[in-house]
Amino acid sequence: MSIKSIILAAGQGTRMKSKIPKVLHKVCGKEMVNHVIDVAKDAGVNENIVVIGHGGDKVKENIPNEVKIAIQEKQLGTGHAVLMAKEYIDDNSLIVVLCGDTPLIKSETLNNLFNYHKENGYKATVLTTKIDNPTGYGRIIRDSDNNLLKIVEQKDANEEEKKVNEINSGIYSFDGKALLQSLSKLSNNNAQGEYYLTDVIEILRNDGYKVGAYMGSTIEELMGVNSRVDLSKAEKVMRRRINEYHMSNGVTIIDPENTYIESDVKIGMDTTIYPGAVICSKTSIGEDCIIGQNSRIENSDIGNNVEVQISTIIDSKVGDNSTIGPYAYLRPNSDIGKNVKIGDFVEVKNSTIGDNSKASHLSYIGDAQVGKNVNIGCGVVFVNYDGKNKHKTVIEDDAFIGCNANLVSPVKIHEKSYIAAGSTITEDVPKESLAIARQRQTVKEGWVNKK
């Protein structure tokens, strides 16, 4: 039996007070709806269908191409939203309905829901939990034998029903054929004037089908994000989960509450992360690394035994045994080799730096190809921009660039050449040469007194 998910993502989210559709707000670097899609995949869902409405074009742009789309032009309730995905519901499929604004749901919970549904022969199963204050949630109403009778929304509940503290998660599993039959019988005769998916449970029960309620989740997992406050709470929970995952896999995180690692990051064992570190996107960090306090690494590949101190690395690569910082800045498309030192206040952009080279401090390296065993002195500037175009500088292996040199690209420094301190180089330097490009010093004694 194939499993399909229908993810409800059509709501406007007015309490977010945002131009961005609610489900596209990010939790630990990933859109909420994409968290839900990924969890569904991990739970064995074969096909995901996202129901879009408000801001639908933006939502469509930000979800994987293989995800199917259904459109709910008017938001007439959850039952109506599922009905918009009718063409994807097969008689022989297991359908799970998920909410695009509940990013904390776990794949293990969905697997348990599916197993409970199949083992008990239910046509519909709702995921539930119990909370101390159920105000605002739909209530799970059971009969005298503890079987699921119906789900009652807060606005439609009587005083006795409001006392029930078992609540509806908004997550369901259905047999496809039974779901299709019951959707056609939905009515909007309720306080909201909407087509409730919850009513499907009572319809199926009245038609003689078995329906169930699986109390197998926590309120934390079911947290819906409806405001910026909710978003911050979800972020905190997700961040804790991510940090605990890495620690359980051999990563030392000195202060988990002040370490910010996004969901797609990979970190090798025996790496240590210091407080204030922000590690984003699809960054991969190897083993035995040190990521110092207040460093930011985004969408970059860091090798083994690398030390990064108070530095920023974006869309770049750093080879094994290299050191970065403090206060270094690796801008996009920087490829740093092995055993390289990029020291304090060095900026690298769109450049390759070979193994065993070093730029220890206060230099700018832009649009360059730097070979192996190259020394770049303090204050060196790669002058790569002529006002219209960027040009490339090439430094071959074993070259030595003295302090305060300017390399005006396009220029090539051949292997084992030396650039004298303070030189401005505008022409290629041959192999094993010394280039001096500065005016001879002149001293005018007594000049101050004559002035």
Disulfide bonds with the S-S distance in Angstrom:
none
